[in-house]
Amino acid sequence: MGKVDFTSGWNTLWSAVTGGDNRFTVAMAAIGVGIIVFFVAKFLWDRKRGGGAGGMGTLLVPLIIGAALAGPAVVIPAILKIAEIVVNTLVSFFNWITK
């Protein structure tokens, strides 16, 4: 039986939405990942200095914004790749059992 491939379908859909303009996708992903890295580093730096980092709640909004920007190019393909691995493992396991 063939392997499940969710990621290529998403890439085809996203390329149709963006009209093949890869610069837009790369810019969104870079800005989103940059936001996430900056605020996580700031959070860790404030914790190290013993300042009132405000707990993990202070990371919630920047993480949501960063994930929304990076989502179509980074987050969604990563989630789909994990789903592919899980589904392909289950399919292989059930094929092995039924032999």
Backbone bond lengths (Angstrom), bond angles and torsions (degrees), N, CA, C in turn:
res aa  C-N    CA-C-N  psi(-1)  N-CA   C-N-CA  omega(-1)  CA-C   N-CA-C  phi
1 M - - - 1.460 - - 1.528 108.62 -
2 G 1.327 116.81 144.31 1.448 122.02 -178.75 1.518 112.74 -70.16
3 K 1.290 114.15 166.68 1.462 119.93 179.40 1.529 110.11 -87.42
4 V 1.330 115.21 149.43 1.461 121.97 176.79 1.525 107.86 -79.19
5 D 1.339 116.57 136.53 1.463 120.49 -179.23 1.529 109.06 -136.99
6 F 1.334 115.67 96.18 1.464 121.03 178.85 1.528 111.87 -84.35
7 T 1.312 116.36 -33.11 1.467 121.44 -171.16 1.525 112.57 -65.28
8 S 1.330 117.82 -41.92 1.467 118.73 -178.29 1.528 111.33 -65.87
9 G 1.324 117.26 -34.30 1.463 119.87 175.99 1.514 111.97 -64.23
10 W 1.342 116.54 -41.80 1.460 120.53 177.58 1.522 110.20 -64.30
11 N 1.332 116.84 -43.58 1.466 120.01 -179.45 1.521 111.14 -61.54
12 T 1.325 117.35 -38.53 1.469 120.95 177.13 1.525 111.12 -64.98
13 L 1.335 115.90 -44.58 1.465 120.57 178.75 1.525 111.18 -62.89
14 W 1.331 117.73 -46.82 1.462 121.15 -177.37 1.517 110.95 -66.51
15 S 1.323 117.55 -36.38 1.462 119.33 178.21 1.524 110.79 -68.21
16 A 1.340 118.03 -32.35 1.468 120.59 175.54 1.522 111.15 -69.05
17 V 1.342 116.89 -37.41 1.468 120.90 179.63 1.527 110.82 -67.50
18 T 1.319 116.84 -43.45 1.467 120.16 -177.52 1.519 112.49 -83.71
19 G 1.320 117.68 -5.54 1.456 120.51 -179.48 1.516 112.48 71.94
20 G 1.301 117.14 23.55 1.463 121.04 179.35 1.518 113.81 78.43
21 D 1.340 118.11 3.68 1.466 120.83 179.13 1.522 108.97 -80.33
22 N 1.314 116.34 96.72 1.452 121.68 -176.17 1.527 112.20 -73.01
23 R 1.315 118.05 -23.55 1.475 120.84 -179.05 1.522 111.41 -62.67
24 F 1.316 116.59 -38.97 1.462 121.70 178.75 1.524 110.74 -62.72
25 T 1.318 116.24 -47.17 1.457 121.61 -179.87 1.520 111.22 -63.26
26 V 1.319 116.63 -44.70 1.465 120.89 -179.51 1.521 110.53 -65.17
27 A 1.323 117.44 -40.35 1.467 120.60 179.15 1.524 111.06 -64.41
28 M 1.332 116.93 -44.50 1.470 120.05 178.34 1.524 110.93 -61.76
29 A 1.323 117.09 -44.85 1.464 120.75 -179.04 1.524 110.65 -64.74
30 A 1.325 117.44 -42.21 1.463 120.79 -179.59 1.523 111.21 -64.33
31 I 1.305 117.23 -42.66 1.465 120.59 178.87 1.529 110.04 -65.83
32 G 1.324 117.47 -44.16 1.465 121.10 179.99 1.523 112.35 -62.45
33 V 1.324 116.74 -47.72 1.463 120.24 178.85 1.531 110.28 -65.68
34 G 1.323 117.31 -37.64 1.461 120.84 177.36 1.524 111.98 -61.11
35 I 1.321 116.62 -42.91 1.469 120.72 177.75 1.521 110.34 -61.09
36 I 1.325 116.48 -46.35 1.462 120.36 -179.24 1.524 110.98 -62.21
37 V 1.320 117.23 -48.41 1.476 120.98 -178.28 1.521 110.48 -62.91
38 F 1.325 117.59 -43.70 1.466 120.44 -178.27 1.526 111.32 -61.77
39 F 1.328 117.03 -47.98 1.462 118.84 -175.93 1.525 113.16 -73.43
40 V 1.322 118.04 -31.46 1.465 119.51 174.45 1.525 109.80 -67.75
41 A 1.333 117.55 -43.21 1.467 120.98 177.54 1.524 110.80 -62.88
42 K 1.326 117.27 -41.95 1.464 120.80 178.31 1.519 110.58 -63.19
43 F 1.328 117.00 -42.41 1.460 121.89 178.53 1.534 110.36 -60.58
44 L 1.342 116.52 -46.92 1.469 120.09 -179.68 1.526 111.40 -66.00
45 W 1.328 117.17 -38.54 1.460 120.84 178.70 1.533 110.75 -64.00
46 D 1.328 116.60 -44.25 1.467 120.27 178.16 1.526 111.33 -63.57
47 R 1.316 118.07 -37.98 1.469 121.22 177.68 1.527 110.75 -66.00
48 K 1.334 116.01 -40.24 1.468 120.51 -179.58 1.522 110.75 -64.36
49 R 1.317 116.28 -40.22 1.459 120.62 -179.50 1.519 112.04 -75.09
50 G 1.294 118.00 -7.79 1.456 121.67 179.39 1.511 112.87 81.84
51 G 1.314 116.20 12.15 1.455 119.91 179.37 1.507 111.23 -76.54
52 G 1.291 115.31 169.40 1.461 120.25 178.45 1.506 110.28 -77.84
53 A 1.298 116.36 86.68 1.460 120.20 -178.53 1.526 111.15 -68.06
54 G 1.314 117.36 -14.35 1.456 120.13 176.81 1.514 113.73 82.01
55 G 1.303 117.88 8.21 1.456 121.17 178.98 1.510 111.89 77.97
56 M 1.307 114.69 -176.65 1.463 120.70 -177.16 1.528 112.54 -69.04
57 G 1.322 117.34 -17.53 1.458 120.92 179.41 1.516 113.13 -61.65
58 T 1.333 116.89 -27.13 1.463 119.99 179.91 1.526 111.69 -70.49
59 L 1.327 117.69 -17.38 1.465 121.11 179.30 1.524 112.77 -90.47
60 L 1.306 117.99 -11.88 1.457 120.99 -172.15 1.532 112.69 -61.15
61 V 1.301 118.16 -52.76 1.470 120.98 -176.99 1.532 111.67 -64.79
62 P 1.350 119.05 -48.74 1.469 117.65 177.81 1.529 113.38 -61.40
63 L 1.322 117.78 -35.34 1.464 120.04 177.86 1.518 111.66 -66.83
64 I 1.318 117.43 -38.91 1.465 120.58 178.52 1.527 110.57 -66.95
65 I 1.330 116.53 -44.55 1.469 120.36 179.48 1.523 110.52 -64.24
66 G 1.332 116.45 -46.61 1.464 120.38 179.46 1.516 112.26 -62.27
67 A 1.332 117.10 -41.74 1.461 120.15 179.31 1.525 111.35 -67.87
68 A 1.327 117.50 -35.61 1.465 120.19 178.16 1.525 111.15 -65.86
69 L 1.333 116.44 -39.38 1.463 119.44 178.99 1.525 111.71 -73.05
70 A 1.328 116.18 -42.84 1.465 120.07 -178.23 1.521 111.85 -82.64
71 G 1.315 116.88 -13.23 1.451 122.35 -173.29 1.514 116.73 -49.55
72 P 1.317 118.95 -56.47 1.462 118.88 -175.36 1.520 114.22 -63.22
73 A 1.320 117.73 -28.75 1.463 119.74 -175.99 1.515 113.45 -102.24
74 V 1.331 118.46 -25.66 1.460 120.68 -172.91 1.525 111.72 -121.48
75 V 1.317 117.50 -56.35 1.464 121.78 -171.17 1.530 111.56 -69.02
76 I 1.321 117.65 -50.08 1.461 120.53 -177.40 1.533 111.59 -63.29
77 P 1.354 119.62 -46.40 1.468 118.00 175.97 1.531 113.40 -61.49
78 A 1.336 117.71 -34.22 1.469 119.81 178.28 1.529 110.50 -66.28
79 I 1.321 117.07 -43.15 1.464 120.82 178.10 1.527 110.44 -64.65
80 L 1.332 116.57 -41.78 1.464 119.81 178.79 1.523 111.53 -65.56
81 K 1.320 117.63 -36.57 1.468 120.98 178.28 1.525 110.19 -64.77
82 I 1.329 117.37 -41.62 1.469 120.91 177.01 1.526 109.83 -63.21
83 A 1.337 116.84 -42.51 1.467 120.54 178.10 1.527 110.78 -62.59
84 E 1.342 117.79 -39.66 1.463 121.52 176.26 1.522 111.38 -58.62
85 I 1.325 116.09 -45.89 1.467 120.60 -178.65 1.527 110.05 -61.86
86 V 1.335 116.57 -44.94 1.465 120.53 -179.10 1.530 110.45 -64.14
87 V 1.322 117.42 -48.61 1.464 120.91 -177.42 1.527 110.69 -65.03
88 N 1.341 117.61 -44.33 1.459 119.93 179.49 1.524 111.68 -63.72
89 T 1.335 117.37 -35.88 1.457 120.66 176.61 1.525 110.55 -65.40
90 L 1.335 116.70 -44.84 1.465 120.32 178.38 1.525 111.88 -63.68
91 V 1.327 117.34 -42.17 1.464 120.70 179.02 1.527 109.93 -63.31
92 S 1.321 117.37 -44.24 1.469 120.78 178.65 1.521 110.70 -62.29
93 F 1.324 116.54 -41.26 1.464 120.90 179.86 1.522 110.94 -63.56
94 F 1.343 117.50 -46.40 1.456 120.33 -179.64 1.528 111.89 -68.87
95 N 1.336 117.64 -33.69 1.456 119.85 174.72 1.518 110.91 -65.70
96 W 1.305 116.98 -37.07 1.469 121.87 179.14 1.534 110.29 -67.44
97 I 1.332 116.09 -39.29 1.461 120.35 -179.48 1.541 110.21 -67.67
98 T 1.312 117.45 -40.71 1.457 120.44 -173.67 1.529 113.23 -78.75
99 K 1.312 119.02 -7.95 1.468 121.18 179.19 1.483 111.98 -74.02
